[in-house]
Amino acid sequence: MNKTQLLNKLTADGEERMVLARALDQLEQAQTRNIPAHTPFLSPHEQALVQALIAASGYPRAVFLGGYPEAERRVCLFLPDWMEEDTADCEALCALRAVWKDGRTLTHRDFLGALMGMGITREKVGDILVGEGTCDIVLLGEIQQFLLQSMDSAGRSRLSLSQISLEELQPPQVQVKTVRDTVATLRLDAVSAAGFSTSRNKMAELISGGKVSLNWRECTKPDAAVEEGAVISCRGLGKCRLTQVKGTSRKGRILIEMERYQ
């Protein structure tokens, strides 16, 4: 299968094709020049696409890195022969800490908006970890000095920026709620209704309206099958994961357990 055929098979639109074409270029560079090569930061959906590319390419060695173990946005680092997976490190990743002292509450959107307003594209920035009075930003080293010199505000607050090591990152604590319920079927509308504690009809409307993603890919089919381990996200409601399918109840309904991220 040549490059064009591979991209045609794995992608659904031009945006996905561009992501995989660039990843394939980095994979080929690592193999032909025997040097580490990495993608830009990838969303979870883009990571799934690259994982499919890796599988279709015969599983060349690669690791996904985001600066800390629980990172959502990651780069894919393709490894040369001489680099071991368990010690692989992407030297391009670095971090900055922004501090403000005016008592205002800033959000992820405030910082992302400030970065986009400076002309920084999303692929250059990893996770944005907002705390009380501080925000840690994972980024590619190529924009680090620019931000240190130029980023002085977010929202209505003045910022003081400094470089920190990846080991100093302070991810906010994620609150997870365990949901145990029964569903008539493992359809997307039924499972997501249980996960988000809403009605099946309401979830069907949200799904048909393009507001729900299944395993990081938009899904507009309420009857789409949901498998154990699947991640469901919905704009305005958050994210949940089907952690376990536990058999059937006496009434013939399916017992499920889910995690809802708050």
C-alpha positions as CSV (number, residue, x, y, z in Angstrom):
1,M,0.0,0.0,0.0
2,N,1.5,3.3,-1.0
3,K,1.3,6.6,0.9
4,T,-1.8,7.9,-0.9
5,Q,-3.7,4.6,-0.5
6,L,-2.8,4.5,3.2
7,L,-4.0,8.1,3.8
8,N,-7.2,7.4,1.8
9,K,-7.9,4.4,4.0
10,L,-7.3,6.0,7.4
11,T,-8.8,9.5,7.0
12,A,-12.3,10.8,6.6
13,D,-11.6,14.4,5.6
14,G,-8.8,16.8,4.6
15,E,-8.0,17.9,8.1
16,E,-7.4,14.3,9.2
17,R,-5.4,13.7,6.1
18,M,-3.1,16.6,6.9
19,V,-2.5,15.3,10.4
20,L,-1.6,11.9,9.2
21,A,0.5,13.1,6.3
22,R,2.7,15.1,8.6
23,A,2.9,12.1,11.0
24,L,3.9,9.9,8.2
25,D,6.7,12.3,7.2
26,Q,8.1,12.2,10.8
27,L,7.8,8.4,10.8
28,E,9.8,8.1,7.6
29,Q,12.4,10.6,8.9
30,A,13.0,8.6,12.0
31,Q,13.4,5.4,9.9
32,T,15.6,6.8,7.1
33,R,17.8,9.1,9.1
34,N,17.8,7.1,12.3
35,I,17.0,10.1,14.5
36,P,14.0,10.8,16.8
37,A,11.2,12.8,15.1
38,H,8.0,14.0,16.6
39,T,4.6,15.3,15.5
40,P,3.1,18.6,16.8
41,F,0.7,18.3,19.8
42,L,-2.2,16.0,19.0
43,S,-5.7,16.0,20.4
44,P,-7.0,12.6,21.7
45,H,-8.8,12.1,18.4
46,E,-5.7,12.8,16.4
47,Q,-3.7,10.5,18.6
48,A,-6.1,7.7,17.7
49,L,-5.6,8.4,14.1
50,V,-1.8,8.2,14.5
51,Q,-2.2,5.0,16.4
52,A,-4.1,3.6,13.5
53,L,-1.3,4.8,11.2
54,I,1.3,3.0,13.4
55,A,-0.7,-0.2,13.2
56,A,-1.1,0.0,9.5
57,S,2.7,0.7,9.1
58,G,3.7,-2.5,10.9
59,Y,4.1,-1.0,14.4
60,P,7.2,1.1,14.1
61,R,8.4,2.1,17.6
62,A,6.8,5.2,18.9
63,V,5.7,6.8,22.2
64,F,3.2,9.5,23.0
65,L,4.4,12.2,25.4
66,G,2.7,15.2,26.9
67,G,5.0,16.4,29.7
68,Y,3.3,14.4,32.5
69,P,1.7,11.0,32.7
70,E,-2.0,12.1,32.6
71,A,-1.6,14.6,29.7
72,E,-4.4,14.8,27.3
73,R,-2.6,16.5,24.4
74,R,0.6,14.7,23.4
75,V,3.2,14.5,20.7
76,C,4.0,11.2,19.0
77,L,7.8,10.6,19.1
78,F,9.0,8.1,16.5
79,L,12.1,6.3,17.8
80,P,15.4,5.5,16.0
81,D,17.0,2.1,16.5
82,W,19.3,3.3,19.2
83,M,16.6,4.9,21.5
84,E,14.8,2.7,24.1
85,E,11.1,3.2,24.6
86,D,11.3,3.3,28.4
87,T,13.8,6.1,28.4
88,A,12.6,8.0,25.4
89,D,12.4,11.8,25.9
90,C,11.2,14.5,23.6
91,E,13.6,17.4,24.0
92,A,11.2,19.7,22.2
93,L,8.8,19.7,25.1
94,C,9.0,22.4,27.8
95,A,6.8,24.3,30.2
96,L,6.1,27.8,31.4
97,R,4.3,29.0,34.5
98,A,2.1,32.1,34.5
99,V,1.3,33.8,37.7
100,W,-1.2,36.6,38.5
101,K,-1.9,38.4,41.8
102,D,-5.1,40.4,41.2
103,G,-7.4,37.8,42.7
104,R,-9.3,37.2,39.5
105,T,-10.4,33.7,38.4
106,L,-8.9,32.8,35.0
107,T,-10.0,29.9,33.0
108,H,-8.5,27.6,30.3
109,R,-10.4,29.6,27.7
110,D,-8.7,32.8,28.9
111,F,-5.3,31.4,28.3
112,L,-6.1,29.7,25.1
113,G,-7.7,32.9,23.8
114,A,-4.6,34.9,24.8
115,L,-2.3,32.4,23.0
116,M,-4.5,32.3,19.8
117,G,-4.6,36.1,19.9
118,M,-0.8,36.1,19.7
119,G,-0.9,34.0,16.6
120,I,0.1,30.7,18.3
121,T,-1.5,27.7,16.7
122,R,-3.1,25.0,18.8
123,E,-0.6,22.4,17.6
124,K,2.2,24.2,19.3
125,V,0.6,24.0,22.8
126,G,-0.1,21.0,24.9
127,D,-2.2,21.0,28.1
128,I,-3.0,24.2,29.8
129,L,-3.2,23.5,33.6
130,V,-5.0,26.3,35.4
131,G,-4.8,26.6,39.2
132,E,-5.5,29.3,41.7
133,G,-3.4,32.2,40.7
134,T,-1.1,30.1,38.5
135,C,-1.3,28.4,35.1
136,D,1.2,25.9,33.8
137,I,1.5,25.6,30.0
138,V,3.1,22.7,28.2
139,L,4.5,23.8,24.8
140,L,7.0,23.2,22.1
141,G,10.4,24.8,22.8
142,E,10.3,26.7,19.5
143,I,7.8,29.2,21.0
144,Q,9.1,29.4,24.5
145,Q,11.2,32.5,24.2
146,F,8.6,34.3,22.2
147,L,6.0,33.7,25.0
148,L,8.5,34.7,27.7
149,Q,9.1,38.0,26.0
150,S,5.6,38.7,24.7
151,M,2.8,37.1,26.8
152,D,1.9,39.5,29.5
153,S,-1.9,39.1,30.0
154,A,-4.8,36.7,29.9
155,G,-8.4,37.7,30.4
156,R,-8.1,41.0,32.3
157,S,-5.1,40.0,34.4
158,R,-1.5,40.9,34.1
159,L,0.9,37.9,34.0
160,S,4.4,37.1,35.1
161,L,5.9,34.2,33.2
162,S,8.8,32.0,34.0
163,Q,10.3,28.8,32.7
164,I,9.8,25.6,34.8
165,S,10.8,22.0,34.3
166,L,8.3,19.3,33.3
167,E,8.8,17.8,36.7
168,E,7.4,21.0,38.3
169,L,4.1,20.8,36.5
170,Q,1.1,21.0,38.7
171,P,-1.9,19.3,37.1
172,P,-5.2,20.1,38.8
173,Q,-6.8,17.2,40.6
174,V,-9.4,15.5,38.4
175,Q,-12.7,14.7,40.1
176,V,-14.2,11.4,39.0
177,K,-17.7,10.2,39.8
178,T,-18.5,6.5,39.5
179,V,-21.9,5.9,37.9
180,R,-23.6,2.5,38.2
181,D,-26.7,2.0,36.2
182,T,-28.6,-0.4,33.9
183,V,-29.4,0.2,30.2
184,A,-31.6,-1.6,27.8
185,T,-28.9,-1.6,25.1
186,L,-25.3,-0.6,24.6
187,R,-26.3,2.1,22.1
188,L,-24.7,5.5,22.3
189,D,-27.9,7.3,23.4
190,A,-28.6,4.9,26.2
191,V,-25.1,4.7,27.6
192,S,-24.4,8.4,27.4
193,A,-27.8,9.1,29.0
194,A,-26.7,7.0,32.0
195,G,-23.2,8.5,32.1
196,F,-24.5,12.1,32.1
197,S,-27.6,11.4,34.2
198,T,-30.1,12.7,31.6
199,S,-32.9,11.3,29.5
200,R,-32.2,9.1,26.5
201,N,-34.4,11.3,24.3
202,K,-32.3,14.4,25.3
203,M,-29.1,12.5,24.5
204,A,-30.4,11.4,21.1
205,E,-31.1,15.0,20.3
206,L,-27.6,16.1,21.3
207,I,-26.0,13.2,19.3
208,S,-28.0,14.0,16.2
209,G,-27.1,17.7,16.6
210,G,-23.3,16.8,16.4
211,K,-22.5,17.6,20.0
212,V,-21.3,14.2,21.1
213,S,-18.0,12.4,20.3
214,L,-17.4,8.7,20.7
215,N,-13.7,7.8,21.3
216,W,-12.8,11.4,20.3
217,R,-14.6,11.3,17.0
218,E,-17.9,13.1,16.4
219,C,-20.8,10.7,16.2
220,T,-24.2,11.6,15.0
221,K,-25.8,8.1,15.2
222,P,-27.8,7.5,18.4
223,D,-27.7,3.8,17.7
224,A,-23.9,3.6,17.5
225,A,-22.5,0.7,19.5
226,V,-20.5,1.5,22.6
227,E,-17.8,-1.0,23.8
228,E,-16.2,-1.3,27.2
229,G,-13.5,1.3,27.6
230,A,-15.1,3.8,25.2
231,V,-14.9,7.5,26.0
232,I,-17.9,9.7,25.4
233,S,-17.7,13.5,25.4
234,C,-20.5,16.0,25.0
235,R,-20.3,19.7,24.6
236,G,-21.6,21.4,27.8
237,L,-21.8,18.1,29.8
238,G,-18.2,16.9,29.9
239,K,-16.7,13.5,29.5
240,C,-17.4,10.0,30.7
241,R,-16.0,6.5,30.1
242,L,-17.7,3.1,30.1
243,T,-15.4,1.2,32.4
244,Q,-17.2,-2.1,32.8
245,V,-20.1,-4.1,31.4
246,K,-21.1,-6.4,34.2
247,G,-23.7,-8.7,32.7
248,T,-27.5,-8.5,32.9
249,S,-30.0,-7.9,35.7
250,R,-32.9,-10.2,36.6
251,K,-35.0,-8.0,34.3
252,G,-32.7,-8.5,31.4
253,R,-31.1,-5.1,31.5
254,I,-27.4,-4.6,31.0
255,L,-25.4,-3.6,34.2
256,I,-22.8,-1.0,33.5
257,E,-20.3,1.0,35.4
258,M,-19.0,4.4,34.2
259,E,-16.6,7.1,35.2
260,R,-17.8,10.7,34.8
261,Y,-15.1,13.4,34.8
262,Q,-16.2,16.6,36.5
